[in-house]
Amino acid sequence: MDRETVDRTFTPAALAALSFFPIDAGDLSLVSLAENVTFRVKDRRDGGAYVLRLHRPGYHTLDELVSERAWIRALARAGIEVPGAVSARDGRDYVPVTIPATGEQRFAGMARWTEGRLLSEVLAETTDNAVVEDYFGQLGALTASMHNQASAWRPPPGFKRHALDSDGLMGDAPHWGPFWEHQSLSAGERSLLLETRDRMHERLAQLSRDPSVYSLIHADMHPGNILIDGDRLTVIDFDDAGFGWHQYDIAVVLTYWQTKPNAAEIERAFLDGYRAVRPLPDDAPTSIPMFRLIRWMASIGWFHQRPELKRPAVFEERKAWVIEQCAALQRG
């Protein structure tokens, strides 16, 4: 869908949603079309900028979206930089809107605009390994701070988010889709993934779910979801946040950068930053590599659920790595 079509399809719903929020909406511009449709809007009164997001249908219920906001506010109270949530005039976190062109219904939510650049973009522009490792050290400390908050926090009554547990990650109906059914897989590869899935499910089922190691996690904590503005790192995009193991959060960060020439130094910097704030789980040396594999297996499911997307070269690299790792496990 090109930008003009996106504007024509979703802008009327965005304008309708804005009438519910306590701003005098001025300039409205499309920021991105991914799982959600995101707009930037300015308040005519003071020039303040806001994000308006039309959430994709079918992924989260209203209760799950409201619960996401509850955690984001709790993180903010704990001193962690997150987007500032904005409620509608009547106090609701989200309002329902209809997309006129398609008839589908979405929930619209608003937050204050966060200044900065994506950390992934900043990292891509530097050739100084010391700078990269320093950022990963900061990211490790930030991840640990979020785990500290989540381990100690007790969600309010009625709180609902998905579970990235043994079933949610490696069950018969995993949260991000049946990765073993992706159309690009051969019969042999599909069989290999199913065998590995069963093995991973068994290992996950044996892990502790004590709040010290299993709590709310961001679940997509890579540099593309971190904004940097001076010394401030802000965590964005809590769409995938749910209950899961802290090691999964750690593996998400490290997996996205595991092919870099200085991957070992990046991992060391991240883990050192993490340990400066919070101890690593005792089984981290063995569980983090397992969660790396689980992450990329799950990502194949993500692509399987979105056949309209062209598979980028990085997908083929991920799939090849997953098949290689699964085959190594099978060989034992």
C-alpha positions as CSV (number, residue, x, y, z in Angstrom):
1,M,0.0,0.0,0.0
2,D,1.6,3.3,-1.1
3,R,1.6,6.4,1.1
4,E,-1.2,8.1,-0.8
5,T,-3.4,5.1,-0.4
6,V,-2.6,4.8,3.3
7,D,-3.4,8.5,3.8
8,R,-6.7,8.1,1.9
9,T,-7.6,4.9,3.8
10,F,-6.7,5.8,7.4
11,T,-6.6,9.6,7.7
12,P,-10.4,10.0,8.1
13,A,-10.4,7.6,11.0
14,A,-7.4,9.4,12.6
15,L,-9.3,12.7,12.3
16,A,-12.4,11.1,13.9
17,A,-10.3,9.7,16.8
18,L,-8.6,13.1,17.5
19,S,-11.9,14.6,18.4
20,F,-11.9,12.5,21.6
21,F,-8.5,13.7,22.9
22,P,-7.8,16.9,24.8
23,I,-5.8,18.7,22.1
24,D,-6.7,21.2,19.4
25,A,-5.4,19.0,16.5
26,G,-3.5,20.8,13.8
27,D,-1.0,19.3,11.4
28,L,-1.5,15.5,10.9
29,S,1.1,13.5,9.1
30,L,1.6,9.8,8.6
31,V,4.7,8.4,10.3
32,S,4.5,4.7,9.6
33,L,2.4,1.8,8.4
34,A,3.5,-1.4,10.1
35,E,1.4,-3.6,12.3
36,N,-0.2,-0.3,13.5
37,V,-0.8,2.9,11.6
38,T,1.0,5.8,13.3
39,F,0.4,9.5,12.8
40,R,2.2,12.6,14.2
41,V,-0.1,15.4,15.2
42,K,0.5,18.9,16.6
43,D,-1.6,20.9,19.0
44,R,-2.5,24.3,17.6
45,R,-2.5,25.8,21.1
46,D,1.1,25.3,22.1
47,G,2.8,23.4,19.2
48,G,3.1,20.2,21.3
49,A,3.6,17.1,19.3
50,Y,1.7,13.8,19.8
51,V,1.6,10.3,18.4
52,L,-1.8,8.9,17.4
53,R,-1.8,5.1,16.8
54,L,-4.5,3.1,15.1
55,H,-3.9,-0.4,16.5
56,R,-4.2,-3.4,14.2
57,P,-7.4,-5.4,14.6
58,G,-7.3,-8.9,16.0
59,Y,-3.9,-8.7,17.9
60,H,-5.0,-7.3,21.2
61,T,-8.3,-6.9,23.0
62,L,-9.3,-3.6,24.6
63,D,-8.5,-5.0,28.0
64,E,-5.0,-6.0,26.8
65,L,-4.3,-2.5,25.4
66,V,-5.5,-0.9,28.6
67,S,-3.2,-3.3,30.5
68,E,-0.2,-2.3,28.3
69,R,-0.9,1.3,29.3
70,A,-1.0,0.4,32.9
71,W,2.5,-1.1,32.7
72,I,3.9,1.8,30.7
73,R,2.7,4.2,33.4
74,A,4.2,2.1,36.1
75,L,7.5,2.1,34.3
76,A,7.4,5.9,34.1
77,R,6.8,6.1,37.8
78,A,9.9,3.9,38.3
79,G,12.0,6.5,36.4
80,I,12.2,4.6,33.1
81,E,11.8,6.7,29.9
82,V,8.7,5.7,28.0
83,P,6.2,7.6,25.9
84,G,3.9,9.7,28.0
85,A,0.4,8.3,27.7
86,V,-2.5,10.7,27.0
87,S,-6.1,9.8,27.9
88,A,-9.2,10.8,26.1
89,R,-11.3,13.6,27.5
90,D,-13.5,11.1,29.2
91,G,-10.6,9.2,30.8
92,R,-10.4,6.3,28.4
93,D,-7.0,5.2,27.2
94,Y,-8.4,4.1,23.8
95,V,-11.4,5.0,21.6
96,P,-12.9,2.8,18.9
97,V,-12.9,4.1,15.3
98,T,-14.1,2.7,12.0
99,I,-11.9,2.8,8.9
100,P,-14.5,4.0,6.3
101,A,-12.7,2.5,3.3
102,T,-12.6,-1.0,4.7
103,G,-15.3,-1.1,7.4
104,E,-12.8,-2.5,10.0
105,Q,-12.7,-1.3,13.5
106,R,-9.6,-0.3,15.3
107,F,-8.7,1.2,18.7
108,A,-7.0,4.6,18.7
109,G,-4.5,5.6,21.4
110,M,-2.4,8.7,22.0
111,A,0.9,9.5,23.6
112,R,3.2,12.5,23.7
113,W,5.8,12.6,20.9
114,T,9.3,11.6,22.0
115,E,12.1,13.5,20.4
116,G,15.2,11.6,19.2
117,R,16.5,9.1,16.7
118,L,16.2,5.4,16.6
119,L,19.2,3.8,18.2
120,S,19.4,1.4,15.3
121,E,20.0,4.3,12.9
122,V,22.7,5.8,15.1
123,L,24.5,2.5,15.4
124,A,24.4,2.0,11.6
125,E,26.1,5.3,11.0
126,T,29.1,4.8,13.3
127,T,32.2,2.7,12.6
128,D,33.6,3.2,16.1
129,N,33.2,-0.1,17.9
130,A,33.7,1.6,21.3
131,V,30.7,3.8,20.7
132,V,28.6,0.8,19.7
133,E,29.6,-1.2,22.8
134,D,28.9,1.8,25.0
135,Y,25.4,2.0,23.7
136,F,24.8,-1.7,24.2
137,G,26.1,-1.3,27.8
138,Q,23.5,1.4,28.3
139,L,20.9,-0.8,26.7
140,G,21.8,-3.7,29.1
141,A,21.4,-1.4,32.1
142,L,18.0,-0.2,30.8
143,T,16.8,-3.7,30.2
144,A,17.9,-4.7,33.8
145,S,16.0,-1.6,35.2
146,M,12.8,-2.8,33.4
147,H,13.2,-6.3,34.8
148,N,13.7,-4.8,38.3
149,Q,10.5,-2.9,38.0
150,A,8.5,-5.8,36.5
151,S,9.7,-8.3,39.1
152,A,8.6,-6.1,42.0
153,W,5.4,-4.8,40.4
154,R,2.0,-6.3,41.0
155,P,-0.4,-5.7,38.1
156,P,-3.8,-4.3,39.0
157,P,-6.9,-6.5,39.0
158,G,-8.1,-7.3,35.5
159,F,-4.7,-6.9,34.0
160,K,-4.4,-9.0,30.8
161,R,-1.5,-9.6,28.5
162,H,-0.4,-12.7,26.5
163,A,2.0,-15.2,27.9
164,L,5.3,-16.0,26.1
165,D,5.7,-19.2,28.0
166,S,6.3,-22.7,26.8
167,D,3.0,-22.8,24.9
168,G,3.1,-19.1,23.8
169,L,6.6,-19.6,22.3
170,M,6.8,-23.2,21.3
171,G,3.3,-24.7,21.6
172,D,0.8,-26.0,19.0
173,A,-0.5,-22.5,18.5
174,P,2.3,-20.1,19.3
175,H,1.7,-16.4,19.8
176,W,3.4,-15.4,16.6
177,G,2.1,-18.1,14.4
178,P,2.9,-21.7,13.3
179,F,6.5,-21.1,12.0
180,W,6.8,-24.7,10.8
181,E,4.1,-24.0,8.1
182,H,5.9,-21.2,6.3
183,Q,5.6,-21.8,2.6
184,S,9.3,-21.5,1.9
185,L,10.1,-24.6,4.1
186,S,10.8,-27.9,2.5
187,A,9.2,-31.1,4.0
188,G,12.5,-31.9,5.7
189,E,12.9,-28.5,7.1
190,R,9.4,-28.5,8.4
191,S,10.0,-31.8,10.1
192,L,13.2,-30.5,11.6
193,L,11.5,-27.4,13.0
194,L,8.7,-29.5,14.6
195,E,11.2,-31.8,16.3
196,T,13.1,-28.7,17.6
197,R,9.9,-27.1,18.7
198,D,9.0,-30.1,20.8
199,R,12.4,-30.2,22.3
200,M,12.3,-26.4,23.1
201,H,8.8,-26.7,24.6
202,E,10.0,-29.4,27.0
203,R,13.0,-27.3,28.1
204,L,10.9,-24.2,28.6
205,A,8.3,-26.1,30.6
206,Q,11.1,-26.9,33.1
207,L,12.2,-23.3,33.7
208,S,11.2,-21.4,36.8
209,R,8.4,-18.9,36.7
210,D,9.4,-17.1,39.8
211,P,8.9,-13.3,39.4
212,S,12.7,-12.9,39.7
213,V,13.1,-14.5,36.3
214,Y,9.7,-14.5,34.7
215,S,7.5,-11.3,34.7
216,L,6.3,-8.7,32.2
217,I,8.9,-8.2,29.5
218,H,9.0,-5.9,26.5
219,A,9.7,-8.9,24.2
220,D,10.9,-6.7,21.3
221,M,13.7,-4.8,23.0
222,H,16.1,-4.3,20.0
223,P,17.8,-1.0,19.0
224,G,15.0,-0.3,16.5
225,N,12.6,0.2,19.4
226,I,14.9,2.6,21.4
227,L,14.9,6.3,20.8
228,I,18.1,8.3,21.7
229,D,18.1,12.0,22.5
230,G,21.4,13.1,24.0
231,D,22.0,10.9,27.1
232,R,18.3,9.8,27.2
233,L,17.2,6.3,26.0
234,T,13.4,5.9,25.6
235,V,11.8,2.6,25.1
236,I,9.0,2.5,22.6
237,D,6.6,0.0,20.9
238,F,5.2,-2.2,23.7
239,D,2.9,-4.0,21.2
240,D,4.5,-7.4,21.9
241,A,4.9,-6.9,25.7
242,G,3.7,-9.8,27.7
243,F,4.6,-12.3,30.5
244,G,7.8,-14.1,29.8
245,W,11.4,-15.0,30.8
246,H,13.9,-12.2,31.3
247,Q,16.4,-14.3,29.2
248,Y,14.1,-13.9,26.2
249,D,14.3,-10.1,26.5
250,I,18.1,-10.3,26.6
251,A,18.2,-12.7,23.7
252,V,16.1,-10.4,21.5
253,V,18.7,-7.7,21.8
254,L,21.7,-9.9,21.2
255,T,20.2,-12.0,18.4
256,Y,19.7,-8.9,16.2
257,W,23.4,-8.2,16.3
258,Q,24.9,-11.6,16.4
259,T,26.3,-11.4,12.9
260,K,28.4,-8.3,13.5
261,P,32.2,-8.7,13.5
262,N,32.3,-7.5,17.1
263,A,29.3,-9.6,18.3
264,A,31.2,-11.0,21.2
265,E,32.3,-7.6,22.4
266,I,28.7,-6.3,22.0
267,E,27.3,-9.2,24.0
268,R,29.9,-8.6,26.8
269,A,29.1,-4.9,26.9
270,F,25.4,-5.5,27.1
271,L,25.7,-8.2,29.9
272,D,28.2,-6.0,31.8
273,G,25.6,-3.2,31.7
274,Y,22.9,-5.5,32.8
275,R,24.9,-6.9,35.7
276,A,25.7,-3.4,36.9
277,V,22.0,-3.0,37.7
278,R,20.7,-6.6,38.2
279,P,22.2,-10.0,38.6
280,L,21.9,-12.3,35.6
281,P,19.9,-15.5,36.1
282,D,22.1,-18.4,37.1
283,D,21.2,-20.3,33.9
284,A,21.8,-17.4,31.6
285,P,24.9,-18.9,29.8
286,T,22.8,-21.9,28.6
287,S,19.3,-20.3,28.4
288,I,20.2,-17.2,26.3
289,P,21.5,-19.2,23.3
290,M,18.3,-21.3,23.5
291,F,16.2,-18.2,23.5
292,R,18.1,-16.8,20.5
293,L,17.0,-19.8,18.5
294,I,13.5,-19.6,19.8
295,R,13.4,-15.9,18.8
296,W,14.3,-16.6,15.2
297,M,12.0,-19.6,15.0
298,A,9.2,-17.3,16.2
299,S,10.1,-14.7,13.6
300,I,9.5,-17.2,10.8
301,G,6.0,-17.5,12.2
302,W,5.7,-13.7,12.1
303,F,6.4,-13.7,8.4
304,H,4.1,-16.7,7.9
305,Q,1.2,-14.6,9.2
306,R,2.0,-11.8,6.7
307,P,2.3,-13.4,3.3
308,E,1.7,-10.0,1.7
309,L,5.1,-8.9,2.8
310,K,8.1,-9.5,0.5
311,R,10.6,-11.7,2.3
312,P,13.8,-9.6,2.7
313,A,17.2,-11.0,2.4
314,V,17.6,-10.9,6.2
315,F,14.7,-13.4,6.4
316,E,16.5,-15.9,4.3
317,E,19.6,-15.4,6.5
318,R,17.6,-16.0,9.6
319,K,15.9,-19.1,8.2
320,A,19.2,-20.6,7.1
321,W,20.7,-20.0,10.6
322,V,17.6,-21.5,12.3
323,I,17.8,-24.6,10.1
324,E,21.5,-24.9,10.8
325,Q,21.0,-24.7,14.5
326,C,18.1,-27.1,14.5
327,A,20.2,-29.6,12.5
328,A,23.1,-29.3,15.0
329,L,20.7,-30.0,17.9
330,Q,19.4,-33.1,16.1
331,R,23.0,-34.3,15.6
332,G,23.4,-33.9,19.3
